[in-house]
Amino acid sequence: MNGPPAHRAGAVVDGTGEDRATVLRGVGAAYDTRSAEYVALFGRLDQHPAADRTLVSRWRDATPGRLLDAGCGPGTWVELLAAGDRQVVGVDLSAAFLAVGRRRRPATPFLQGSLTALPLGAGTIGGVLAWYSVIHTPPDALPTLLAELGRVLRPAGSLLLGFVDGEPGQSFPHAVVTAYSWSVDALVPLLAEAGLEVVEHHQRHDPGHRPGGALVARRPA
């Protein structure tokens, strides 16, 4: 569960009081300028750890219904989620990332938007993958984002969240936008406030990478 040095753009929100639309446009544009670099380094599934691919695949197979890749980047994980003719939708801020995803999978909806205001109806998604796509969210804005992910999940729907494991809410340098670490213990109550119960969690620290975490949370049936 190693977060790449350039993460997906879909979940950056404004926690400083600055106009949110301006912040989102700026971050999306910043990722647009580095999209070719990102795709070259992280645009294929085989460029990601096998353990991550196994975890996401197992979660996919255990999660019925339409799947959302929240902060989908160029659609790398959409490819895995769509295996077996699953219905998948991707949402991201970066127009350049979305263009790559649409070229790769013309039949898959790739929508531009923020994870704090998803362009999806309530209860329309069986499972949400948010794989390292919330790391740029300021701590005071994370509850709003998690509530929005919970809003689109149907009853018994499942969230798989990947995050940088560390001191909760601690910022660290990032090539594009300041990022933040979290811990399982800190995320459990935040997810509970969003109506989601953590049922599974994982932690791993590979040499040369920041510690990674993942958890599965579900809405009540």
C-alpha positions as CSV (number, residue, x, y, z in Angstrom):
1,M,0.0,0.0,0.0
2,N,2.6,2.5,-1.1
3,G,1.2,5.9,-2.0
4,P,3.0,7.2,-5.1
5,P,4.9,10.5,-4.9
6,A,2.3,12.1,-7.1
7,H,-1.3,11.2,-6.1
8,R,-4.6,11.5,-7.8
9,A,-6.2,14.9,-7.9
10,G,-9.8,14.1,-7.1
11,A,-10.1,15.0,-3.4
12,V,-8.3,18.3,-2.7
13,V,-10.5,20.7,-0.8
14,D,-10.1,24.1,0.7
15,G,-9.5,24.2,4.5
16,T,-8.1,27.7,4.6
17,G,-11.1,29.9,3.8
18,E,-9.9,30.6,0.3
19,D,-12.6,30.3,-2.5
20,R,-13.0,26.5,-2.9
21,A,-13.6,26.6,-6.7
22,T,-10.4,28.6,-7.1
23,V,-8.4,26.1,-5.1
24,L,-9.8,23.2,-7.0
25,R,-9.1,24.7,-10.3
26,G,-5.5,25.4,-9.3
27,V,-4.9,21.9,-8.0
28,G,-6.5,20.3,-11.0
29,A,-4.4,22.4,-13.3
30,A,-1.3,21.5,-11.3
31,Y,-2.0,17.8,-11.8
32,D,-2.7,18.5,-15.5
33,T,0.8,19.8,-16.0
34,R,2.3,16.6,-14.5
35,S,-0.2,14.2,-16.0
36,A,2.2,12.7,-18.6
37,E,4.9,12.2,-15.8
38,Y,2.3,10.5,-13.6
39,V,1.0,8.2,-16.3
40,A,4.5,7.2,-17.3
41,L,5.4,6.3,-13.6
42,F,2.1,5.0,-12.3
43,G,-0.3,4.6,-15.1
44,R,-0.2,0.8,-15.4
45,L,-1.4,-1.7,-12.8
46,D,1.9,-3.6,-12.9
47,Q,3.6,-0.4,-11.6
48,H,1.8,-0.8,-8.3
49,P,2.6,-3.3,-5.5
50,A,1.1,-6.8,-6.1
51,A,-0.3,-6.7,-2.5
52,D,-2.3,-3.6,-3.4
53,R,-3.7,-5.2,-6.5
54,T,-4.7,-8.3,-4.6
55,L,-6.4,-6.3,-1.8
56,V,-8.4,-4.1,-4.3
57,S,-9.3,-7.2,-6.3
58,R,-10.6,-9.1,-3.3
59,W,-12.6,-6.1,-2.2
60,R,-14.1,-5.7,-5.7
61,D,-15.2,-9.3,-5.8
62,A,-16.8,-9.0,-2.3
63,T,-18.6,-5.8,-3.2
64,P,-21.8,-6.0,-5.4
65,G,-23.2,-3.2,-7.5
66,R,-21.7,-0.3,-9.4
67,L,-18.3,0.8,-8.3
68,L,-16.8,4.3,-8.0
69,D,-13.2,5.1,-8.3
70,A,-13.1,8.3,-6.3
71,G,-10.1,10.3,-7.4
72,C,-9.5,8.0,-10.4
73,G,-6.5,9.7,-11.9
74,P,-5.9,8.3,-15.4
75,G,-8.1,5.3,-14.7
76,T,-5.4,2.8,-13.6
77,W,-7.5,1.2,-10.9
78,V,-10.7,1.5,-13.0
79,E,-9.1,-1.2,-15.3
80,L,-8.9,-3.5,-12.3
81,L,-12.3,-2.6,-10.9
82,A,-14.0,-3.2,-14.3
83,A,-12.7,-6.8,-14.6
84,G,-15.6,-9.3,-15.1
85,D,-17.8,-6.6,-16.8
86,R,-18.3,-4.7,-13.6
87,Q,-20.0,-1.3,-14.0
88,V,-17.5,1.4,-12.9
89,V,-17.5,5.2,-12.8
90,G,-14.4,7.4,-12.2
91,V,-14.4,10.9,-10.8
92,D,-11.3,13.2,-10.7
93,L,-10.4,16.9,-10.8
94,S,-7.8,16.7,-13.5
95,A,-9.0,17.1,-17.0
96,A,-5.8,15.6,-18.4
97,F,-6.1,12.5,-16.3
98,L,-9.8,12.1,-17.3
99,A,-8.8,12.4,-21.0
100,V,-6.4,9.5,-20.6
101,G,-9.0,7.4,-18.9
102,R,-11.6,8.1,-21.6
103,R,-9.1,7.1,-24.3
104,R,-8.3,3.9,-22.5
105,R,-11.9,2.9,-21.7
106,P,-14.4,4.8,-23.9
107,A,-17.4,3.0,-22.5
108,T,-16.6,3.9,-18.9
109,P,-18.0,7.2,-17.5
110,F,-15.2,9.5,-16.3
111,L,-16.6,12.6,-14.6
112,Q,-14.8,15.8,-13.6
113,G,-15.6,16.8,-10.0
114,S,-14.7,17.1,-6.4
115,L,-15.1,14.3,-3.9
116,T,-16.9,16.8,-1.6
117,A,-19.7,17.2,-4.2
118,L,-19.9,14.0,-6.2
119,P,-22.0,14.2,-9.4
120,L,-23.9,11.1,-8.3
121,G,-27.2,10.4,-6.7
122,A,-27.5,9.2,-3.1
123,G,-27.4,5.5,-2.6
124,T,-26.4,4.7,-6.2
125,I,-23.0,3.1,-5.6
126,G,-22.3,-0.3,-4.2
127,G,-18.6,0.3,-3.5
128,V,-16.3,3.3,-3.4
129,L,-12.5,3.0,-3.9
130,A,-10.6,6.0,-2.6
131,W,-7.1,4.8,-3.1
132,Y,-4.7,7.5,-1.6
133,S,-7.0,10.1,-3.1
134,V,-7.9,11.9,0.1
135,I,-4.4,12.6,1.3
136,H,-4.5,16.3,0.2
137,T,-7.7,17.0,2.2
138,P,-7.0,19.3,5.1
139,P,-7.9,17.6,8.4
140,D,-10.8,20.0,9.1
141,A,-12.4,19.2,5.8
142,L,-12.0,15.4,5.8
143,P,-15.3,14.8,7.7
144,T,-17.2,16.5,4.9
145,L,-15.5,14.4,2.3
146,L,-16.1,11.2,4.1
147,A,-19.8,12.1,4.5
148,E,-20.1,12.6,0.8
149,L,-18.5,9.2,0.1
150,G,-21.0,7.7,2.5
151,R,-23.9,9.6,0.9
152,V,-23.5,7.9,-2.5
153,L,-23.2,4.4,-1.0
154,R,-26.3,2.2,-0.9
155,P,-27.2,0.3,2.2
156,A,-24.6,-2.3,2.9
157,G,-22.3,-0.5,0.5
158,S,-18.5,-0.6,1.1
159,L,-15.7,1.9,1.1
160,L,-12.0,0.8,0.6
161,L,-9.8,3.7,1.7
162,G,-6.1,3.8,1.1
163,F,-4.0,6.4,3.1
164,V,-0.6,7.4,4.3
165,D,-0.2,5.9,7.8
166,G,1.2,8.2,10.4
167,E,0.5,11.0,12.9
168,P,-3.2,11.9,12.3
169,G,-3.6,15.1,10.4
170,Q,0.2,15.7,10.2
171,S,1.2,17.4,7.0
172,F,4.2,16.3,4.9
173,P,5.8,17.7,1.7
174,H,4.3,16.7,-1.6
175,A,5.4,17.5,-5.2
176,V,2.1,19.1,-6.1
177,V,0.0,19.9,-2.9
178,T,0.6,19.5,0.8
179,A,-0.5,16.1,1.9
180,Y,-1.6,14.6,5.3
181,S,-1.1,11.3,7.1
182,W,-3.8,9.5,9.1
183,S,-4.1,6.5,11.3
184,V,-6.7,3.7,11.7
185,D,-7.5,4.9,15.2
186,A,-8.2,8.4,14.0
187,L,-10.2,7.4,10.9
188,V,-12.6,5.0,12.7
189,P,-14.5,7.8,14.6
190,L,-14.5,10.0,11.5
191,L,-16.0,7.3,9.4
192,A,-18.5,6.5,12.1
193,E,-19.7,10.1,11.9
194,A,-20.2,9.5,8.2
195,G,-22.4,6.5,9.0
196,L,-19.7,3.9,8.1
197,E,-18.4,1.1,10.3
198,V,-14.8,-0.1,9.8
199,V,-14.7,-3.9,9.4
200,E,-11.2,-4.5,8.2
201,H,-7.9,-2.7,8.2
202,H,-4.3,-3.2,7.0
203,Q,-0.9,-1.6,7.5
204,R,2.4,-2.0,5.7
205,H,5.8,-0.3,5.6
206,D,8.0,-1.1,2.7
207,P,11.6,0.2,2.7
208,G,11.9,3.4,0.8
209,H,8.2,4.3,1.1
210,R,6.0,6.1,3.6
211,P,3.9,3.7,5.7
212,G,0.7,2.8,4.0
213,G,-2.7,1.9,5.5
214,A,-6.0,0.7,4.1
215,L,-9.4,0.0,5.6
216,V,-12.8,-1.2,4.6
217,A,-15.9,0.5,6.0
218,R,-19.5,-0.4,5.4
219,R,-22.9,1.4,5.6
220,P,-25.5,-0.5,7.6
221,A,-27.8,-2.7,5.6
